[in-house]
Amino acid sequence: MFCTKCGGETTAMTAYCPQCGKQLRFDGGVRTPRLERDMANRKIAGVCSGLANYLNLDATLIRIAMLTAAIAGGFGFIAYLIAWIAMPKNMSGQAPYALPPAA
């Protein structure tokens, strides 16, 4: 079985991809997404990559939108600083919702 997001190989009974954390099958639990700064894929502070993970978008699109907003009127710079202060860090070093490897 292969993950449809990253292409990593998984076993048939795996609920989450060990490489990217994408849910492969429903395990009965409810997971609510958290807005966290992604410290593994960050460029400056991880705000754009964390927002991209939360919205399930490409981080490059978020970075371009923030840069455009910063150049156009300065709102992007202020929003980035506020998000940098307000968003908690994802210190696990993995994609959100990634489960630890099975023993």
A tleap script that builds the chain and sets N, CA, C and O, in Angstrom:
source leaprc.protein.ff14SB
mol = sequence {
  NMET PHE CYS THR LYS CYS GLY GLY GLU THR
  THR ALA MET THR ALA TYR CYS PRO GLN CYS
  GLY LYS GLN LEU ARG PHE ASP GLY GLY VAL
  ARG THR PRO ARG LEU GLU ARG ASP MET ALA
  ASN ARG LYS ILE ALA GLY VAL CYS SER GLY
  LEU ALA ASN TYR LEU ASN LEU ASP ALA THR
  LEU ILE ARG ILE ALA MET LEU THR ALA ALA
  ILE ALA GLY GLY PHE GLY PHE ILE ALA TYR
  LEU ILE ALA TRP ILE ALA MET PRO LYS ASN
  MET SER GLY GLN ALA PRO TYR ALA LEU PRO
  PRO ALA CALA
}
set mol.1.N position { 0.843 -1.168 0.000 }
set mol.1.CA position { 0.000 0.000 0.000 }
set mol.1.C position { 0.893 1.238 0.000 }
set mol.1.O position { 1.940 1.257 0.649 }
set mol.2.N position { 0.475 2.268 -0.730 }
set mol.2.CA position { 1.249 3.494 -0.835 }
set mol.2.C position { 0.418 4.681 -0.387 }
set mol.2.O position { -0.798 4.711 -0.577 }
set mol.3.N position { 1.083 5.655 0.208 }
set mol.3.CA position { 0.431 6.893 0.621 }
set mol.3.C position { 0.128 7.736 -0.613 }
set mol.3.O position { 0.978 7.875 -1.493 }
set mol.4.N position { -1.074 8.298 -0.684 }
set mol.4.CA position { -1.461 9.110 -1.835 }
set mol.4.C position { -0.877 10.517 -1.773 }
set mol.4.O position { -0.890 11.230 -2.777 }
set mol.5.N position { -0.367 10.930 -0.616 }
set mol.5.CA position { 0.194 12.282 -0.483 }
set mol.5.C position { 1.688 12.309 -0.794 }
set mol.5.O position { 2.144 13.128 -1.592 }
set mol.6.N position { 2.457 11.405 -0.157 }
set mol.6.CA position { 3.916 11.457 -0.323 }
set mol.6.C position { 4.474 10.284 -1.125 }
set mol.6.O position { 5.637 10.313 -1.527 }
set mol.7.N position { 3.662 9.249 -1.364 }
set mol.7.CA position { 4.125 8.092 -2.127 }
set mol.7.C position { 4.904 7.088 -1.316 }
set mol.7.O position { 5.434 6.127 -1.873 }
set mol.8.N position { 4.990 7.283 -0.006 }
set mol.8.CA position { 5.721 6.358 0.849 }
set mol.8.C position { 4.999 5.029 0.991 }
set mol.8.O position { 3.770 4.974 0.976 }
set mol.9.N position { 5.763 3.974 1.127 }
set mol.9.CA position { 5.181 2.637 1.254 }
set mol.9.C position { 4.759 2.389 2.702 }
set mol.9.O position { 5.500 2.701 3.634 }
set mol.10.N position { 3.566 1.827 2.880 }
set mol.10.CA position { 3.034 1.511 4.203 }
set mol.10.C position { 2.482 0.095 4.192 }
set mol.10.O position { 2.352 -0.528 3.139 }
set mol.11.N position { 2.165 -0.399 5.366 }
set mol.11.CA position { 1.517 -1.705 5.450 }
set mol.11.C position { 0.008 -1.525 5.295 }
set mol.11.O position { -0.497 -0.404 5.354 }
set mol.12.N position { -0.698 -2.617 5.099 }
set mol.12.CA position { -2.139 -2.555 4.843 }
set mol.12.C position { -2.925 -2.072 6.058 }
set mol.12.O position { -3.984 -1.467 5.889 }
set mol.13.N position { -2.451 -2.314 7.258 }
set mol.13.CA position { -3.193 -1.959 8.462 }
set mol.13.C position { -2.765 -0.613 9.059 }
set mol.13.O position { -3.228 -0.248 10.140 }
set mol.14.N position { -1.910 0.109 8.389 }
set mol.14.CA position { -1.436 1.394 8.894 }
set mol.14.C position { -2.538 2.442 8.771 }
set mol.14.O position { -3.111 2.625 7.697 }
set mol.15.N position { -2.829 3.126 9.872 }
set mol.15.CA position { -3.862 4.164 9.864 }
set mol.15.C position { -3.315 5.496 9.372 }
set mol.15.O position { -4.059 6.285 8.789 }
set mol.16.N position { -2.019 5.767 9.594 }
set mol.16.CA position { -1.395 7.025 9.211 }
set mol.16.C position { -0.069 6.734 8.531 }
set mol.16.O position { 0.638 5.798 8.906 }
set mol.17.N position { 0.266 7.538 7.530 }
set mol.17.CA position { 1.539 7.391 6.829 }
set mol.17.C position { 2.675 7.762 7.777 }
set mol.17.O position { 2.628 8.829 8.390 }
set mol.18.N position { 3.695 6.913 7.916 }
set mol.18.CA position { 4.789 7.240 8.833 }
set mol.18.C position { 5.686 8.375 8.327 }
set mol.18.O position { 6.397 8.988 9.123 }
set mol.19.N position { 5.669 8.669 7.011 }
set mol.19.CA position { 6.507 9.738 6.478 }
set mol.19.C position { 5.842 11.106 6.581 }
set mol.19.O position { 6.477 12.070 7.007 }
set mol.20.N position { 4.557 11.202 6.194 }
set mol.20.CA position { 3.929 12.529 6.133 }
set mol.20.C position { 2.778 12.707 7.125 }
set mol.20.O position { 2.348 13.839 7.346 }
set mol.21.N position { 2.265 11.635 7.729 }
set mol.21.CA position { 1.211 11.750 8.724 }
set mol.21.C position { -0.200 11.780 8.168 }
set mol.21.O position { -1.148 11.977 8.928 }
set mol.22.N position { -0.373 11.589 6.844 }
set mol.22.CA position { -1.707 11.611 6.244 }
set mol.22.C position { -2.516 10.405 6.737 }
set mol.22.O position { -2.001 9.291 6.832 }
set mol.23.N position { -3.790 10.654 7.048 }
set mol.23.CA position { -4.660 9.581 7.500 }
set mol.23.C position { -4.998 8.687 6.320 }
set mol.23.O position { -5.538 9.153 5.317 }
set mol.24.N position { -4.680 7.398 6.437 }
set mol.24.CA position { -4.905 6.449 5.356 }
set mol.24.C position { -6.200 5.674 5.531 }
set mol.24.O position { -6.825 5.284 4.545 }
set mol.25.N position { -6.604 5.450 6.754 }
set mol.25.CA position { -7.879 4.779 7.010 }
set mol.25.C position { -8.461 5.352 8.293 }
set mol.25.O position { -7.732 5.830 9.162 }
set mol.26.N position { -9.774 5.299 8.399 }
set mol.26.CA position { -10.446 5.856 9.560 }
set mol.26.C position { -10.323 4.894 10.728 }
set mol.26.O position { -10.693 3.725 10.616 }
set mol.27.N position { -9.806 5.380 11.846 }
set mol.27.CA position { -9.606 4.526 13.014 }
set mol.27.C position { -10.660 4.737 14.094 }
set mol.27.O position { -10.530 4.213 15.200 }
set mol.28.N position { -11.697 5.496 13.782 }
set mol.28.CA position { -12.779 5.698 14.737 }
set mol.28.C position { -12.619 6.926 15.606 }
set mol.28.O position { -13.590 7.365 16.221 }
set mol.29.N position { -11.442 7.488 15.677 }
set mol.29.CA position { -11.216 8.664 16.499 }
set mol.29.C position { -11.448 9.943 15.715 }
set mol.29.O position { -11.402 9.953 14.485 }
set mol.30.N position { -11.696 11.009 16.438 }
set mol.30.CA position { -11.882 12.307 15.810 }
set mol.30.C position { -10.642 13.139 16.083 }
set mol.30.O position { -10.252 13.325 17.236 }
set mol.31.N position { -10.029 13.636 15.030 }
set mol.31.CA position { -8.847 14.474 15.184 }
set mol.31.C position { -9.194 15.884 14.738 }
set mol.31.O position { -9.675 16.104 13.626 }
set mol.32.N position { -8.942 16.819 15.616 }
set mol.32.CA position { -9.171 18.216 15.259 }
set mol.32.C position { -7.820 18.824 14.897 }
set mol.32.O position { -6.843 18.643 15.624 }
set mol.33.N position { -7.760 19.535 13.792 }
set mol.33.CA position { -6.482 20.127 13.397 }
set mol.33.C position { -6.066 21.238 14.355 }
set mol.33.O position { -6.902 21.969 14.886 }
set mol.34.N position { -4.761 21.347 14.561 }
set mol.34.CA position { -4.211 22.399 15.409 }
set mol.34.C position { -3.392 23.339 14.556 }
set mol.34.O position { -2.671 22.909 13.655 }
set mol.35.N position { -3.502 24.606 14.838 }
set mol.35.CA position { -2.715 25.615 14.145 }
set mol.35.C position { -1.416 25.797 14.915 }
set mol.35.O position { -1.390 26.441 15.963 }
set mol.36.N position { -0.330 25.220 14.382 }
set mol.36.CA position { 0.975 25.270 15.030 }
set mol.36.C position { 2.032 25.676 14.011 }
set mol.36.O position { 1.887 25.425 12.814 }
set mol.37.N position { 3.094 26.303 14.499 }
set mol.37.CA position { 4.223 26.608 13.621 }
set mol.37.C position { 4.975 25.324 13.345 }
set mol.37.O position { 5.325 24.602 14.279 }
set mol.38.N position { 5.232 25.021 12.080 }
set mol.38.CA position { 5.930 23.805 11.674 }
set mol.38.C position { 7.431 24.062 11.713 }
set mol.38.O position { 7.971 24.739 10.837 }
set mol.39.N position { 8.099 23.529 12.713 }
set mol.39.CA position { 9.514 23.781 12.891 }
set mol.39.C position { 10.380 22.906 11.982 }
set mol.39.O position { 11.561 23.196 11.794 }
set mol.40.N position { 9.811 21.849 11.422 }
set mol.40.CA position { 10.582 20.965 10.548 }
set mol.40.C position { 10.726 21.547 9.145 }
set mol.40.O position { 11.751 21.337 8.497 }
set mol.41.N position { 9.730 22.266 8.670 }
set mol.41.CA position { 9.735 22.786 7.298 }
set mol.41.C position { 9.746 24.314 7.263 }
set mol.41.O position { 9.211 24.915 6.332 }
set mol.42.N position { 10.332 24.923 8.236 }
set mol.42.CA position { 10.287 26.375 8.334 }
set mol.42.C position { 11.348 27.027 7.457 }
set mol.42.O position { 12.363 26.418 7.119 }
set mol.43.N position { 11.087 28.284 7.098 }
set mol.43.CA position { 12.068 29.124 6.420 }
set mol.43.C position { 12.541 30.213 7.378 }
set mol.43.O position { 13.742 30.456 7.500 }
set mol.44.N position { 11.609 30.864 8.051 }
set mol.44.CA position { 11.976 31.879 9.048 }
set mol.44.C position { 11.511 31.419 10.424 }
set mol.44.O position { 12.336 31.113 11.285 }
set mol.45.N position { 10.198 31.366 10.639 }
set mol.45.CA position { 9.682 30.983 11.954 }
set mol.45.C position { 8.704 29.817 11.886 }
set mol.45.O position { 8.257 29.338 12.928 }
set mol.46.N position { 8.360 29.349 10.695 }
set mol.46.CA position { 7.437 28.230 10.556 }
set mol.46.C position { 5.983 28.628 10.480 }
set mol.46.O position { 5.110 27.761 10.491 }
set mol.47.N position { 5.696 29.916 10.402 }
set mol.47.CA position { 4.308 30.388 10.373 }
set mol.47.C position { 3.622 29.952 9.088 }
set mol.47.O position { 2.526 29.395 9.136 }
set mol.48.N position { 4.237 30.193 7.955 }
set mol.48.CA position { 3.602 29.865 6.668 }
set mol.48.C position { 3.455 28.365 6.479 }
set mol.48.O position { 2.423 27.916 5.982 }
set mol.49.N position { 4.451 27.577 6.858 }
set mol.49.CA position { 4.332 26.129 6.709 }
set mol.49.C position { 3.312 25.562 7.690 }
set mol.49.O position { 2.618 24.601 7.359 }
set mol.50.N position { 3.203 26.127 8.880 }
set mol.50.CA position { 2.174 25.689 9.823 }
set mol.50.C position { 0.779 26.024 9.348 }
set mol.50.O position { -0.142 25.219 9.488 }
set mol.51.N position { 0.620 27.215 8.782 }
set mol.51.CA position { -0.668 27.616 8.217 }
set mol.51.C position { -1.024 26.747 7.018 }
set mol.51.O position { -2.188 26.393 6.833 }
set mol.52.N position { -0.033 26.403 6.205 }
set mol.52.CA position { -0.265 25.530 5.054 }
set mol.52.C position { -0.683 24.125 5.507 }
set mol.52.O position { -1.563 23.516 4.898 }
set mol.53.N position { -0.066 23.616 6.559 }
set mol.53.CA position { -0.467 22.307 7.089 }
set mol.53.C position { -1.897 22.345 7.613 }
set mol.53.O position { -2.665 21.405 7.407 }
set mol.54.N position { -2.250 23.424 8.285 }
set mol.54.CA position { -3.587 23.563 8.854 }
set mol.54.C position { -4.657 23.650 7.763 }
set mol.54.O position { -5.733 23.066 7.893 }
set mol.55.N position { -4.355 24.379 6.690 }
set mol.55.CA position { -5.309 24.562 5.593 }
set mol.55.C position { -5.175 23.498 4.512 }
set mol.55.O position { -5.938 23.493 3.545 }
set mol.56.N position { -4.204 22.593 4.671 }
set mol.56.CA position { -3.944 21.516 3.712 }
set mol.56.C position { -3.630 22.087 2.326 }
set mol.56.O position { -4.171 21.635 1.318 }
set mol.57.N position { -2.745 23.088 2.297 }
set mol.57.CA position { -2.294 23.722 1.065 }
set mol.57.C position { -0.781 23.603 0.969 }
set mol.57.O position { -0.119 23.149 1.902 }
set mol.58.N position { -0.250 24.014 -0.163 }
set mol.58.CA position { 1.197 24.047 -0.349 }
set mol.58.C position { 1.767 25.264 0.379 }
set mol.58.O position { 1.208 26.358 0.303 }
set mol.59.N position { 2.864 25.072 1.073 }
set mol.59.CA position { 3.466 26.166 1.840 }
set mol.59.C position { 3.949 27.294 0.938 }
set mol.59.O position { 3.959 28.452 1.354 }
set mol.60.N position { 4.348 26.976 -0.285 }
set mol.60.CA position { 4.816 28.011 -1.207 }
set mol.60.C position { 3.706 29.003 -1.533 }
set mol.60.O position { 3.961 30.201 -1.647 }
set mol.61.N position { 2.480 28.517 -1.682 }
set mol.61.CA position { 1.356 29.409 -1.960 }
set mol.61.C position { 1.112 30.372 -0.797 }
set mol.61.O position { 0.844 31.554 -1.011 }
set mol.62.N position { 1.204 29.871 0.412 }
set mol.62.CA position { 1.015 30.712 1.591 }
set mol.62.C position { 2.144 31.736 1.687 }
set mol.62.O position { 1.905 32.899 2.011 }
set mol.63.N position { 3.370 31.303 1.405 }
set mol.63.CA position { 4.507 32.232 1.462 }
set mol.63.C position { 4.374 33.348 0.429 }
set mol.63.O position { 4.666 34.507 0.722 }
set mol.64.N position { 3.933 32.998 -0.775 }
set mol.64.CA position { 3.736 34.009 -1.815 }
set mol.64.C position { 2.632 34.977 -1.415 }
set mol.64.O position { 2.761 36.185 -1.618 }
set mol.65.N position { 1.541 34.455 -0.844 }
set mol.65.CA position { 0.439 35.321 -0.407 }
set mol.65.C position { 0.888 36.265 0.711 }
set mol.65.O position { 0.530 37.443 0.700 }
set mol.66.N position { 1.659 35.767 1.666 }
set mol.66.CA position { 2.149 36.619 2.758 }
set mol.66.C position { 3.127 37.676 2.242 }
set mol.66.O position { 3.086 38.823 2.688 }
set mol.67.N position { 4.001 37.303 1.311 }
set mol.67.CA position { 4.940 38.252 0.743 }
set mol.67.C position { 4.212 39.331 -0.051 }
set mol.67.O position { 4.559 40.510 0.026 }
set mol.68.N position { 3.204 38.921 -0.813 }
set mol.68.CA position { 2.410 39.887 -1.571 }
set mol.68.C position { 1.686 40.849 -0.641 }
set mol.68.O position { 1.642 42.052 -0.898 }
set mol.69.N position { 1.119 40.321 0.436 }
set mol.69.CA position { 0.417 41.183 1.401 }
set mol.69.C position { 1.392 42.114 2.111 }
set mol.69.O position { 1.033 43.244 2.441 }
set mol.70.N position { 2.609 41.663 2.349 }
set mol.70.CA position { 3.610 42.508 3.012 }
set mol.70.C position { 4.061 43.635 2.097 }
set mol.70.O position { 4.249 44.765 2.545 }
set mol.71.N position { 4.233 43.332 0.824 }
set mol.71.CA position { 4.688 44.356 -0.126 }
set mol.71.C position { 3.559 45.328 -0.449 }
set mol.71.O position { 3.785 46.534 -0.542 }
set mol.72.N position { 2.343 44.807 -0.620 }
set mol.72.CA position { 1.215 45.631 -1.059 }
set mol.72.C position { 0.818 46.690 -0.026 }
set mol.72.O position { 0.584 47.843 -0.386 }
set mol.73.N position { 0.740 46.314 1.236 }
set mol.73.CA position { 0.272 47.311 2.186 }
set mol.73.C position { 0.853 47.184 3.572 }
set mol.73.O position { 0.498 47.957 4.462 }
set mol.74.N position { 1.735 46.229 3.778 }
set mol.74.CA position { 2.324 46.056 5.081 }
set mol.74.C position { 1.520 45.160 6.010 }
set mol.74.O position { 1.992 44.804 7.090 }
set mol.75.N position { 0.295 44.787 5.597 }
set mol.75.CA position { -0.531 43.937 6.441 }
set mol.75.C position { 0.090 42.561 6.637 }
set mol.75.O position { -0.020 41.987 7.721 }
set mol.76.N position { 0.736 42.023 5.614 }
set mol.76.CA position { 1.350 40.695 5.702 }
set mol.76.C position { 2.444 40.644 6.747 }
set mol.76.O position { 2.582 39.643 7.449 }
set mol.77.N position { 3.220 41.704 6.862 }
set mol.77.CA position { 4.290 41.754 7.856 }
set mol.77.C position { 3.729 41.775 9.267 }
set mol.77.O position { 4.230 41.075 10.147 }
set mol.78.N position { 2.699 42.567 9.485 }
set mol.78.CA position { 2.057 42.648 10.805 }
set mol.78.C position { 1.389 41.315 11.146 }
set mol.78.O position { 1.507 40.830 12.272 }
set mol.79.N position { 0.690 40.724 10.179 }
set mol.79.CA position { 0.018 39.437 10.402 }
set mol.79.C position { 1.034 38.347 10.712 }
set mol.79.O position { 0.789 37.503 11.574 }
set mol.80.N position { 2.173 38.352 10.020 }
set mol.80.CA position { 3.211 37.360 10.267 }
set mol.80.C position { 3.770 37.495 11.678 }
set mol.80.O position { 3.965 36.491 12.364 }
set mol.81.N position { 4.026 38.710 12.115 }
set mol.81.CA position { 4.544 38.923 13.474 }
set mol.81.C position { 3.547 38.479 14.539 }
set mol.81.O position { 3.926 37.868 15.537 }
set mol.82.N position { 2.272 38.789 14.321 }
set mol.82.CA position { 1.243 38.371 15.286 }
set mol.82.C position { 1.149 36.850 15.330 }
set mol.82.O position { 1.066 36.260 16.407 }
set mol.83.N position { 1.161 36.214 14.153 }
set mol.83.CA position { 1.086 34.751 14.108 }
set mol.83.C position { 2.331 34.126 14.736 }
set mol.83.O position { 2.232 33.094 15.401 }
set mol.84.N position { 3.493 34.732 14.535 }
set mol.84.CA position { 4.742 34.236 15.114 }
set mol.84.C position { 4.642 34.209 16.644 }
set mol.84.O position { 5.102 33.265 17.286 }
set mol.85.N position { 4.047 35.235 17.209 }
set mol.85.CA position { 3.907 35.316 18.661 }
set mol.85.C position { 2.793 34.400 19.171 }
set mol.85.O position { 2.945 33.759 20.211 }
set mol.86.N position { 1.674 34.337 18.439 }
set mol.86.CA position { 0.484 33.641 18.934 }
set mol.86.C position { 0.492 32.128 18.693 }
set mol.86.O position { -0.072 31.378 19.489 }
set mol.87.N position { 1.120 31.672 17.610 }
set mol.87.CA position { 1.064 30.242 17.276 }
set mol.87.C position { 2.083 29.451 18.087 }
set mol.87.O position { 3.242 29.857 18.178 }
set mol.88.N position { 1.670 28.319 18.681 }
set mol.88.CA position { 2.639 27.488 19.404 }
set mol.88.C position { 3.507 26.703 18.428 }
set mol.88.O position { 3.134 26.502 17.272 }
set mol.89.N position { 4.666 26.263 18.905 }
set mol.89.CA position { 5.588 25.478 18.083 }
set mol.89.C position { 5.143 24.028 18.025 }
set mol.89.O position { 4.620 23.489 19.000 }
set mol.90.N position { 5.353 23.397 16.871 }
set mol.90.CA position { 5.197 21.952 16.740 }
set mol.90.C position { 6.599 21.378 16.891 }
set mol.90.O position { 7.354 21.314 15.921 }
set mol.91.N position { 6.943 20.967 18.090 }
set mol.91.CA position { 8.304 20.547 18.384 }
set mol.91.C position { 8.587 19.087 18.097 }
set mol.91.O position { 9.707 18.625 18.320 }
set mol.92.N position { 7.597 18.342 17.605 }
set mol.92.CA position { 7.819 16.924 17.375 }
set mol.92.C position { 8.757 16.679 16.205 }
set mol.92.O position { 9.348 15.603 16.110 }
set mol.93.N position { 8.910 17.659 15.304 }
set mol.93.CA position { 9.789 17.484 14.163 }
set mol.93.C position { 9.176 16.630 13.077 }
set mol.93.O position { 9.856 16.266 12.118 }
set mol.94.N position { 7.904 16.304 13.210 }
set mol.94.CA position { 7.206 15.481 12.241 }
set mol.94.C position { 6.032 16.263 11.693 }
set mol.94.O position { 5.711 17.353 12.168 }
set mol.95.N position { 5.402 15.693 10.694 }
set mol.95.CA position { 4.181 16.286 10.168 }
set mol.95.C position { 3.106 16.208 11.247 }
set mol.95.O position { 3.156 15.309 12.086 }
set mol.96.N position { 2.142 17.118 11.253 }
set mol.96.CA position { 1.077 17.057 12.251 }
set mol.96.C position { 0.340 15.732 12.192 }
set mol.96.O position { 0.122 15.185 11.111 }
set mol.97.N position { -0.033 15.228 13.322 }
set mol.97.CA position { -0.815 13.997 13.476 }
set mol.97.C position { -0.053 12.738 13.126 }
set mol.97.O position { -0.663 11.675 13.007 }
set mol.98.N position { 1.237 12.814 12.961 }
set mol.98.CA position { 2.005 11.613 12.669 }
set mol.98.C position { 2.113 10.770 13.937 }
set mol.98.O position { 2.442 11.280 15.008 }
set mol.99.N position { 1.838 9.499 13.804 }
set mol.99.CA position { 1.939 8.595 14.934 }
set mol.99.C position { 3.351 8.041 15.009 }
set mol.99.O position { 4.027 7.955 13.984 }
set mol.100.N position { 3.815 7.663 16.196 }
set mol.100.CA position { 5.145 7.096 16.306 }
set mol.100.C position { 5.211 5.750 15.574 }
set mol.100.O position { 4.193 5.071 15.447 }
set mol.101.N position { 6.380 5.364 15.099 }
set mol.101.CA position { 6.505 4.091 14.385 }
set mol.101.C position { 6.105 2.918 15.261 }
set mol.101.O position { 6.386 2.895 16.459 }
set mol.102.N position { 5.445 1.947 14.649 }
set mol.102.CA position { 5.008 0.763 15.384 }
set mol.102.C position { 6.225 -0.092 15.747 }
set mol.102.O position { 7.166 -0.227 14.965 }
set mol.103.N position { 6.183 -0.653 16.929 }
set mol.103.CA position { 7.303 -1.467 17.403 }
set mol.103.C position { 7.249 -2.855 16.848 }
set mol.103.O position { 8.119 -3.674 17.147 }
savepdb mol mol.pdb
quit
